[in-house]
Amino acid sequence: MGKHAYNTSMGKSIKPVTRGLREAIKASGVSRYRIGKDLGISEALLSRFMSGQRGLSLAVLDPLCGYLGLELRKSKRKGA
């Protein structure tokens, strides 16, 4: 589980945070059950997030991103 950054600069298409997070969860090779146990959140919550049925609160996003080694960076937009 390495560091990932979702950068929207340099003309690259914007990857929505939720899609990037879902991809990172899948790519981690760690089960939703294990992630839930390790973070103290329910596997059902992660399952609903993964299927697009619901989002995640910041109280869940912060530890989940840390667990997966993700880093969200803000970059300057061209012309801004």
N, C-alpha and C positions, 0 to 999 in steps of 0.2 A: 504494500500500500504506500505508494510514493506521493510526492507533492504534485498537485495538478493546479493549473491556473486557467481560468476561463477569461481570456483577454478579448476584448471587442475592438481593439485598435487595428490599424494597418489594413483597413478595408476587408477584413475577414468577416464572414457572416456572424451575427450574434447568436450565441448558443444560450437559450434560456437556462437560467440557473437550475430549475427543476429537472429539465431534461439532462443536463450535465450531471446532476446529482444522481439521478436514476442510473445513468450509464456507469458512474463511478461505483455505485453499490453493486451492480452486476459484475463489473470488472474486478472488484475486490476479491471475489471468490469466497467471501464470507457469507454464510446464510443469514437471512433476515432474522431467524430465531436467535442466532449467536449475537448478531449486532444488538438486537433488542435486549437480550440478557446482559450483555456487557454495558449497555448504556442505561438500563433500567426503564426501557420503554417497551410497549407491547409489539409483538410480531404482527398483530392485526393492524396496528397503526401503520407500520412500514409496508405491509401488504397493500393497504388501501392507497398509500402514497405511490407505490410502484405501479399500481393499475390506473393511476390518474383520478381516482375517486375523491381524493382529498389532498390538501397541502399539509405542510408541517409548520409548526410555530417556530419562532426564533429560539425558544427554550429547547427545542429538539434539534433544530438546524445547527446551532453552534457546536454542541458536543458531537453530533454526527459528522460534521465536516472535519472536526479535529480527529475523530476516530479514523476517518478515511484518509487523513493527511491532505485534505483539500484546503486551498487558499483562494479567496475571492479578492481580486484586485480591481481597483478602479483605474481606468486609463483616460487620458484626455482624448476627446473626440476631435477630429479634424475640424478646423474652423471655429472651435469653441474658445 
